[in-house]
């Protein structure tokens, strides 16, 4: 049983553990992880009854084929560390899936028939690499495959069945496959040849590699505006490409005819970031609008230029797709209600059998004035609880991501154990405009922590948080901010829990995958050799000797994003001064797709807090 030091949260953890041992009852927090989940199903454009989705039904996240006509579901992949990267061909005949080694993200594409059978190498002649996009043709034999390696940078290849791959594109900077047109005559590529990995330019090519059109909003690197490929029109001979742009300070869609150069700006009167995809007949767009941590959907009629709201519950829409019958399927959840794949035609589309996930408590919106503007934070606390409470600041990764009013099993587990949970959409987060997202450059990590500190001060002054029992935690970039915060704000935090973090920025840069090197050069303005002072100022290991709080670190030994050696360097520095710390290493990459492993990690974090958080 977990050792208790007398604080409220550890007592709750002890009592819950003891109850399970005595009665066999599974606690709600564990049920949330074990309950079967499904992703939004992808469907084949020419065979819409054939779908592909991801589920944890076996205890590991794997790919599943679903024949809607018969209702049959079949597990496609079965690997010890799970599989989530898969694409269904437009004709519905093939499922492509990415095969890496134990989560290291370095591997090859394989394919399997939708109806089952042996896996085969999908792109013979292409060596293992990190993936950089994939687009499959309607003819069942054509694919455009993006690859990234430390040696070659990014390469993009045309692959046709029975023929050797043909290289279409090569550049040292990061790039990726955007889309392949309906008839296979046009290929859209996102690239960062200008050296800004946060803001892509677009190039459209023919299958012979010749350029058809270019669009670059970076103005040669002098203006920080990005573009993204959202998809070619799903109509034979149609040269319209749906793209996203940032010309008005946020993400919005426009239609670009790559043959004529004509741009149709939608000018939607929506305050947040906007994305879109085509309705199957090409006459309308499905609009996804994200604003202040929530999502909503619209249908935009291109001929009438009319925006019509699609009714969805208040919460987060994590993905949506328009079906041939005009209905829209979407993955919805809220902080209080578990995710479900719903349809505008009514009901739940895909409801996995087995244990149902318990709900959690709703989220409260908080706005705090910070050094760079108003900061949005999301707060959850045990029902009926009054402060001051032991409080967990759970910091999201990315950094270009954001926390939303969506269901999350991790924060819900902390709430179950008596903690308040605060999630901060710091500068660098998406969904609050381009200036907010791009603000973290050069003073990387330090800017985000200024916003987290402002929200921490509010949490204490408002009476929510006990200043002696504040935990800083997060995974990936959130883990990085945790370690950096423990060193730069040593008196602010009683405990730190960092999952798969950046701990030694210079070593991490030299060991990480090539696409992340490009991102770090953009964020910090150069390499460690070119801007050593910036890497030093933003690296947790610079401040490791100032850390006062007990530190817990978990790390995947095959992680290509936050590699293990730079974490070991940080841990050795903690060991050298006998600082209180624990390290958990597991055999996977940047996180785990195995449910038991995820539960184990949450249990270890809760136990660490129970043993080390002050009374």
TORTORMAR-472816 format. One record per residue (C-alpha): residue number from 0; x, z, y negated. Coordinates in steps of 0.001 Angstrom, whole numbers. Last residue first. Example, Ala and Ser with C-alpha at 12.3 -4.5 7.8 and 13.67 -1.06 7.14 Angstrom:
BEGIN
 seq      xx      zz      yy
   1   13670    7140    1060
   0   12300    7800    4500
END
This chain:
BEGIN
 seq      xx      zz      yy
 614    1071    4474  -17970
 613    3867    1923  -18191
 612    3642   -1329  -16199
 611    6283   -1394  -13462
 610    4688    -767  -10078
 609    1218   -2182  -10705
 608    2655   -5138  -12636
 607    4915   -6040   -9716
 606    1971   -5685   -7316
 605    -185   -8021   -9369
 604    2629  -10571   -9449
 603    3254  -10274   -5704
 602    -471  -10699   -4971
 601    -616  -13768   -7204
 600    2350  -15267   -5338
 599     884  -14536   -1923
 598   -2425  -16092   -2921
 597    -654  -19278   -4009
 596    1296  -19369    -746
 595   -1860  -18916    1314
 594   -3500  -21770    -617
 593    -691  -24262     -21
 592    -258  -26810   -2820
 591    2684  -24883   -4285
 590    4375  -24904   -7674
 589    7066  -27181   -9078
 588    8638  -27834   -5689
 587    8300  -26028   -2368
 586   10162  -23592    -115
 585    9715  -20306   -1943
 584   11996  -18077   -4003
 583   10768  -14712   -5305
 582   12955  -12906   -7808
 581   12670   -9291   -8943
 580   14008   -7661  -12093
 579   15080   -4393  -13654
 578   18339   -5039  -15487
 577   21466   -3975  -13612
 576   23759   -5435  -16298
 575   25326   -8163  -14155
 574   22083   -8606  -12230
 573   20232   -9868  -15304
 572   23036  -12352  -15971
 571   22943  -13444  -12349
 570   19199  -14026  -12681
 569   19725  -16412  -15589
 568   22255  -18516  -13678
 567   19957  -18503  -10606
 566   17168  -19931  -12769
 565   19470  -22755  -13902
 564   20296  -23434  -10252
 563   16654  -23661   -9117
 562   15574  -26726  -11036
 561   12703  -26556  -13550
 560   11310  -30080  -13244
 559   12877  -31206   -9957
 558   11708  -28064   -8067
 557   12967  -27980   -4470
 556   13774  -24226   -4369
 555   10441  -23368   -5941
 554   10825  -20370   -8242
 553    9145  -17029   -8907
 552   10507  -14668  -11549
 551    9577  -11024  -12256
 550   11196   -9287  -15226
 549   11170   -5600  -16188
 548   11198   -5286  -19987
 547   14309   -4730  -22082
 546   15701   -8252  -22513
 545   18435   -8372  -25157
 544   21142   -9426  -22681
 543   19073  -12479  -21731
 542   18991  -13845  -25272
 541   21068  -17012  -24862
 540   19740  -17332  -21293
 539   16278  -18022  -22711
 538   17459  -21294  -24314
 537   15958  -22484  -27597
 536   18739  -21371  -29960
 535   21439  -22613  -27572
 534   19779  -25978  -27081
 533   19455  -26335  -30841
 532   23082  -25350  -31501
 531   24355  -27782  -28872
 530   22822  -30811  -30626
 529   24851  -33824  -29407
 528   26397  -32277  -26276
 527   23143  -30651  -25224
 526   21481  -34069  -25645
 525   19506  -35155  -28682
 524   16722  -34295  -31114
 523   15421  -31170  -29397
 522   11945  -32374  -28451
 521   12866  -36034  -28045
 520   16033  -35336  -26054
 519   14007  -32890  -23945
 518   11406  -35559  -23186
 517   14076  -38048  -22131
 516   15664  -35459  -19828
 515   12172  -34844  -18461
 514   11831  -38487  -17418
 513   15238  -38332  -15688
 512   14441  -35473  -13310
 511   16157  -32154  -14020
 510   19728  -31052  -13244
 509   21568  -31760  -16526
 508   18703  -30559  -18694
 507   18137  -27409  -16627
 506   21820  -26502  -16990
 505   21525  -26739  -20767
 504   18162  -24960  -20952
 503   19047  -21911  -18867
 502   15747  -20214  -17960
 501   13228  -23043  -17743
 500   10488  -21440  -15697
 499    8948  -21912  -12233
 498    6749  -18806  -12640
 497    7633  -16117  -15193
 496    6238  -12570  -15162
 495    7388  -10365  -18056
 494    6568   -6719  -18682
 493    6218   -4225  -21530
 492    6302   -6869  -24255
 491    6738   -6712  -28033
 490   10011   -4803  -28244
 489   12144   -7565  -26712
 488   10769  -10354  -28942
 487   13607  -12910  -28717
 486   14625  -12048  -25159
 485   11241  -11361  -23566
 484    9809  -14273  -25540
 483   12357  -16755  -24167
 482   11613  -15612  -20620
 481    7852  -15929  -21122
 480    8142  -19159  -23105
 479    9948  -20735  -20143
 478    7303  -19442  -17747
 477    4621  -20994  -19964
 476    6609  -24224  -19907
 475    6438  -23980  -16078
 474    4145  -21026  -15360
 473    3060  -18177  -17572
 472    3364  -14470  -18257
 471    3783  -11922  -21039
 470    2365   -8513  -20136
 469    1320   -5969  -22771
 468     878   -2337  -21775
 467    2412    -276  -24585
 466     541   -2207  -27286
 465   -2824   -1472  -25559
 464   -4858   -4571  -26308
 463   -8413   -5065  -27570
 462   -8293   -2677  -30529
 461   -8401   -5437  -33124
 460   -4928   -4491  -34369
 459   -3395   -4945  -30909
 458   -4991   -8295  -30083
 457   -4369   -9528  -33634
 456    -648   -8736  -33405
 455    -474  -10547  -30050
 454   -2229  -13545  -31623
 453     436  -13745  -34336
 452    3181  -13220  -31740
 451    1848  -16116  -29643
 450    1941  -18335  -32720
 449    5543  -17404  -33523
 448    6342  -17842  -29824
 447    5258  -21477  -29955
 446    7613  -22106  -32874
 445   10553  -20464  -31094
 444   10056  -22485  -27928
 443   11510  -25649  -29434
 442   12808  -25318  -32952
 441   13697  -29048  -32848
 440   10132  -30300  -32369
 439    7258  -27822  -32015
 438    4951  -29400  -34600
 437    4089  -32526  -32585
 436     946  -31133  -30969
 435    -405  -29537  -34155
 434     318  -32661  -36225
 433   -1364  -34894  -33617
 432   -4676  -33056  -33679
 431   -6114  -29898  -32133
 430   -6740  -31066  -28558
 429   -3189  -30859  -27274
 428    -959  -27811  -27499
 427    2437  -28025  -29198
 426    1526  -25358  -31720
 425       2  -22564  -29632
 424   -3236  -22743  -27678
 423   -3109  -19075  -26670
 422   -4611  -17498  -23558
 421   -5497  -13787  -23644
 420   -6450  -11871  -20502
 419   -7821   -8321  -20515
 418   -6778   -6371  -17466
 417   -8873   -4283  -15102
 416   -7906   -5711  -11717
 415  -10755   -8228  -11626
 414   -9606   -9508  -15030
 413   -6137  -10209  -13595
 412   -7689  -12176  -10718
 411   -9867  -14161  -13160
 410   -6715  -15229  -15039
 409   -5351  -16754  -11819
 408   -8578  -18277  -10489
 407   -9148  -20507  -13503
 406  -12574  -21945  -14368
 405  -12627  -23932  -17576
 404  -13187  -22944  -21208
 403   -9893  -24557  -22103
 402   -6162  -23932  -22155
 401   -4098  -26742  -23626
 400   -1481  -29321  -22693
 399    1544  -30811  -24436
 398    3855  -27908  -23552
 397    3052  -28550  -20730
 396    2505  -25045  -19508
 395     -72  -22465  -20528
 394     696  -18888  -21537
 393   -1153  -15984  -19890
 392    -906  -13053  -22308
 391   -1999  -10217  -20038
 390   -3506   -7099  -21564
 389   -3701   -3474  -20486
 388   -6795   -2429  -22394
 387   -7411    -753  -25760
 386  -10146   -1360  -25480
 385  -13673   -1344  -24142
 384  -14736   -2723  -20777
 383  -18366   -3688  -20157
 382  -17458   -6731  -18082
 381  -13701   -6952  -17597
 380  -11967   -8949  -20316
 379  -11515  -12617  -21152
 378  -10066  -14022  -24361
 377   -9376  -17611  -25437
 376   -7093  -18200  -28407
 375   -7221  -20820  -31166
 374   -4531  -20584  -33816
 373   -5300  -21334  -37462
 372   -2335  -22747  -39376
 371    1440  -23026  -38996
 370    2446  -19414  -39711
 369    -679  -18094  -37977
 368   -4235  -17169  -38906
 367   -6079  -16147  -35760
 366   -9200  -17733  -34260
 365  -10788  -16082  -31220
 364  -13148  -17676  -28720
 363  -14558  -15435  -25973
 362  -14466  -16528  -22333
 361  -17128  -15802  -19780
 360  -16528  -13403  -16877
 359  -15883  -14653  -13350
 358  -17753  -16532  -10661
 357  -17380  -16035   -6935
 356  -16217  -19106   -5001
 355  -18404  -20251   -2156
 354  -17042  -20046    1384
 353  -17615  -23076    3574
 352  -18897  -26589    3011
 351  -17643  -28782     170
 350  -20253  -29863   -2382
 349  -19719  -33431   -3582
 348  -22205  -35037   -5928
 347  -23999  -31954   -7233
 346  -27437  -32549   -8689
 345  -29021  -35164  -10900
 344  -28526  -38799  -11874
 343  -26138  -37550  -14553
 342  -23882  -36538  -11699
 341  -21974  -33345  -10926
 340  -18677  -32520   -9233
 339  -18488  -28716   -9346
 338  -16004  -26225  -10740
 337  -16556  -22440  -10614
 336  -18622  -20692  -13326
 335  -17472  -17988  -15766
 334  -14503  -19744  -17370
 333  -16547  -22923  -17339
 332  -16615  -25831  -14933
 331  -17354  -29548  -14749
 330  -16033  -32512  -12796
 329  -17988  -35614  -13793
 328  -20047  -38395  -12275
 327  -21793  -40824  -14604
 326  -24769  -42967  -13659
 325  -24999  -46631  -14642
 324  -25649  -47920  -11108
 323  -22057  -49225  -10917
 322  -20636  -45692  -11444
 321  -19050  -44309  -14633
 320  -16240  -41791  -14148
 319  -15519  -38333  -15513
 318  -12707  -35786  -15518
 317  -12020  -32162  -16409
 316  -15218  -31590  -18377
 315  -14910  -28050  -19736
 314  -17789  -25806  -20760
 313  -21244  -26167  -22264
 312  -23473  -28000  -19793
 311  -23558  -31812  -19846
 310  -26043  -34221  -21474
 309  -24610  -37635  -22245
 308  -24584  -38336  -25988
 307  -25239  -41885  -27181
 306  -22851  -43738  -29490
 305  -23987  -47159  -30737
 304  -21726  -50072  -31639
 303  -24590  -52421  -30645
 302  -22378  -54783  -28650
 301  -19888  -52126  -27546
 300  -22447  -49538  -26391
 299  -20681  -46167  -26389
 298  -21811  -43636  -23780
 297  -20903  -40028  -24546
 296  -19364  -37038  -22756
 295  -18483  -33465  -23738
 294  -15510  -31138  -23382
 293  -14541  -27675  -24501
 292  -11313  -25987  -25638
 291  -11834  -26545  -29373
 290  -12697  -30227  -29049
 289  -12362  -32675  -26166
 288  -14435  -35864  -26222
 287  -14668  -38148  -23204
 286  -16295  -41503  -24013
 285  -17586  -43768  -21236
 284  -17386  -47240  -22723
 283  -19908  -50049  -22688
 282  -20403  -53689  -21788
 281  -17493  -53985  -19327
 280  -19767  -54181  -16266
 279  -18164  -51153  -14563
 278  -18396  -48868  -17618
 277  -14951  -48800  -19124
 276  -12891  -45698  -19802
 275  -12452  -43492  -22846
 274  -10445  -40780  -24580
 273  -11211  -38797  -27723
 272   -9329  -35881  -29276
 271  -11446  -33715  -31550
 270  -13671  -34177  -34623
 269  -15981  -36975  -33443
 268  -17221  -39658  -35843
 267  -16063  -42567  -33721
 266  -14133  -45240  -35572
 265  -14422  -47782  -32708
 264  -11511  -49938  -33837
 263  -11697  -53429  -32379
 262   -8224  -54983  -32424
 261   -7745  -58743  -32227
 260   -4333  -59860  -30936
 259   -5843  -63061  -29507
 258   -4646  -62805  -25882
 257   -4053  -59025  -25826
 256   -7591  -58301  -26995
 255   -7189  -54674  -28040
 254  -10164  -52289  -27772
 253   -9738  -48934  -29504
 252   -9767  -45333  -28333
 251   -8950  -42167  -30314
 250   -6229  -39498  -30031
 249   -5710  -37521  -33237
 248   -4054  -37924  -36648
 247   -5889  -41004  -37822
 246   -3507  -43559  -36345
 245   -3143  -41705  -33048
 244   -4023  -44469  -30534
 243   -5618  -44834  -27084
 242   -5998  -48206  -25380
 241   -8700  -50348  -23803
 240   -7317  -53789  -22985
 239   -9425  -56896  -23481
 238   -8162  -60044  -21738
 237  -11312  -60723  -19701
 236  -10796  -63474  -17100
 235  -12927  -61677  -14469
 234  -14378  -58436  -15852
 233  -13246  -54821  -15390
 232  -11799  -54623  -18935
 231   -8175  -53486  -18739
 230   -7433  -49771  -18746
 229   -6677  -46642  -20790
 228   -3106  -47522  -21775
 227   -1551  -45111  -24266
 226    -231  -45356  -27822
 225    1788  -42908  -29904
 224    2432  -42272  -33565
 223    5548  -40483  -34803
 222    6680  -42809  -37585
 221   10282  -43932  -38136
 220   10945  -44740  -34462
 219   10803  -48507  -34904
 218    7382  -48358  -36495
 217    6172  -45854  -33869
 216    2836  -47696  -33677
 215    4166  -50349  -31298
 214    1978  -53059  -29789
 213    3466  -55991  -27910
 212    1850  -59073  -26353
 211    2319  -61711  -23648
 210    5848  -60938  -22481
 209    7327  -62849  -19552
 208    7951  -60871  -16357
 207    6657  -63464  -13878
 206    3581  -61299  -13239
 205    2648  -61698  -16893
 204    3502  -58955  -19349
 203    1747  -56636  -21785
 202    3919  -54185  -23708
 201    2847  -50896  -25232
 200    4648  -48231  -27290
 199    4846  -44594  -26226
 198    5032  -41438  -28338
 197    6345  -38218  -26800
 196    9411  -39845  -25209
 195   10732  -41009  -28582
 194   13802  -43129  -27809
 193   12665  -46498  -29232
 192   12553  -47852  -25662
 191    9684  -45450  -25003
 190    7481  -47583  -22749
 189    3860  -47938  -21595
 188    3318  -51082  -19531
 187     276  -53350  -19189
 186     348  -56098  -16541
 185   -1669  -59307  -16906
 184   -2673  -62046  -14433
 183   -4024  -59782  -11691
 182   -7615  -60987  -12056
 181   -8989  -57605  -13143
 180   -5894  -56759  -15203
 179   -3157  -54461  -13899
 178   -2719  -51095  -15622
 177    -325  -48725  -17375
 176    2872  -48720  -15316
 175    5436  -46350  -16757
 174    8360  -45925  -19125
 173   11188  -43478  -19764
 172   14391  -44625  -21438
 171   17200  -46347  -19549
 170   15274  -49602  -19265
 169   14268  -52069  -16551
 168   11224  -54322  -16178
 167    9847  -57023  -13903
 166   11858  -56459  -10707
 165   10479  -58517   -7814
 164    9807  -56792   -4489
 163   10569  -58928   -1395
 162    7550  -60728      53
 161    5293  -60006    3054
 160    2652  -58244     974
 159    3274  -58601   -2728
 158    5151  -56025   -4833
 157    5842  -56547   -8521
 156    8401  -54019   -9701
 155    8895  -51675  -12644
 154   12228  -49945  -13276
 153   12840  -46761  -15252
 152   16258  -45117  -15663
 151   18579  -46757  -13161
 150   20992  -44013  -12058
 149   18912  -40898  -12718
 148   15930  -42529  -11042
 147   12445  -43620  -12113
 146   10126  -46063  -10367
 145    6972  -47952  -11352
 144    5115  -50061   -8785
 143    2823  -52987   -9562
 142     846  -53876   -6463
 141    -503  -57051   -4873
 140   -1809  -57498   -1304
 139   -5440  -56364   -1386
 138   -6525  -59184   -3689
 137   -7967  -56702   -6182
 136   -4534  -55603   -7312
 135   -3116  -52081   -7239
 134   -1500  -50293  -10194
 133    1127  -47551   -9817
 132    2949  -45321  -12281
 131    6444  -43986  -12719
 130    7085  -42224   -9400
 129   10434  -40485   -8841
 128   12567  -42562   -6547
 127   13118  -43615   -2926
 126   14421  -47172   -2437
 125   12145  -50181   -2836
 124   12584  -52868    -175
 123    9381  -52154    1683
 122    6558  -51177    -699
 121    3708  -49572    1248
 120    5701  -48132    4140
 119    3123  -47643    6864
 118     811  -44820    7849
 117    -937  -45147   11200
 116   -4669  -45459   11520
 115   -7756  -44547    9550
 114  -10844  -46307    8161
 113   -9385  -46399    4653
 112   -6232  -47990    6036
 111   -3064  -46058    5350
 110    -359  -46539    2757
 109    3042  -45121    1956
 108    4728  -44847   -1416
 107    8273  -43510   -1462
 106   10120  -40303   -2368
 105   11354  -37930   -5034
 104    8673  -35480   -6244
 103   10696  -32493   -4869
 102    7559  -31009   -3295
 101    8815  -30557     260
 100   10200  -34089     533
  99    8147  -36803   -1130
  98    5502  -39179     240
  97    3218  -40681   -2392
  96    -113  -41973   -1134
  95   -1702  -45432   -1062
  94   -5157  -45663     493
  93   -6148  -49146    1632
  92   -9284  -51170    2312
  91  -11485  -50158    -618
  90  -11157  -53573   -2275
  89   -9937  -51934   -5493
  88   -7194  -50014   -3601
  87   -7553  -46231   -3467
  86   -4707  -44265   -5061
  85   -3102  -41003   -3921
  84    -940  -38234   -5364
  83   -2283  -34872   -4129
  82    -396  -34113    -924
  81     356  -30787     784
  80    3447  -28715    1540
  79    3163  -28790    5341
  78    1812  -32366    5394
  77   -1510  -33732    6621
  76   -2785  -36813    4829
  75   -6007  -38808    5254
  74   -8605  -36164    6118
  73  -11877  -37934    6876
  72  -15319  -37592    5349
  71  -18367  -39395    6775
  70  -21489  -39481    4607
  69  -22488  -42846    6118
  68  -22872  -44876    2913
  67  -20719  -42505     887
  66  -17672  -43129    3051
  65  -15277  -40402    1939
  64  -11501  -40504    2449
  63   -9645  -37213    1945
  62   -6237  -36414     420
  61   -4630  -32996     894
  60   -4426  -29580    -800
  59   -3549  -27009    1861
  58   -5879  -24340    3254
  57   -7748  -26873    5409
  56  -10501  -27421    2825
  55   -8023  -27630     -68
  54   -9471  -30911   -1291
  53   -8384  -34123   -2997
  52  -10651  -37165   -3298
  51  -10937  -40814   -2276
  50  -14108  -42901   -2291
  49  -15670  -45863    -509
  48  -19295  -46549   -1409
  47  -18085  -48405   -4513
  46  -16514  -51260   -2499
  45  -15275  -53748   -5095
  44  -14285  -51094   -7662
  43  -13127  -48601   -5040
  42  -14008  -45017   -5926
  41  -12080  -41962   -7156
  40  -13746  -38655   -6365
  39  -13460  -35846   -8954
  38  -11373  -33214   -7194
  37  -12645  -30925   -4461
  36  -12450  -27182   -3897
  35  -12965  -25056    -798
  34  -13063  -21293   -1526
  33   -9710  -19724    -665
  32   -8401  -19224   -4206
  31  -11644  -17809   -5590
  30  -12113  -15745   -2429
  29   -8777  -14036   -3130
  28   -9946  -12815   -6540
  27  -13270  -11718   -5062
  26  -11639   -9313   -2629
  25  -11890  -10026    1133
  24  -13563   -7219    3046
  23  -11624   -6204    6158
  22  -13050   -2709    5856
  21  -10057    -353    5792
  20   -7260   -2726    4776
  19   -9506   -4537    2285
  18  -10556   -1234     696
  17   -6924     -95     420
  16   -5924   -3274   -1414
  15   -8807   -2879   -3866
  14   -8059     785   -4459
  13   -4386     104   -5052
  12   -5051   -2747   -7479
  11   -7563    -651   -9391
  10   -5064    2204   -9653
   9   -2395    -270  -10778
   8   -4646   -1404  -13643
   7   -5568    2074  -14872
   6   -2011    3413  -15054
   5    -847    6164  -12686
   4    2487    4895  -11419
   3    1065    3374   -8242
   2    2968    2098   -5210
   1    1229    -797   -3518
   0       0       0       0
END
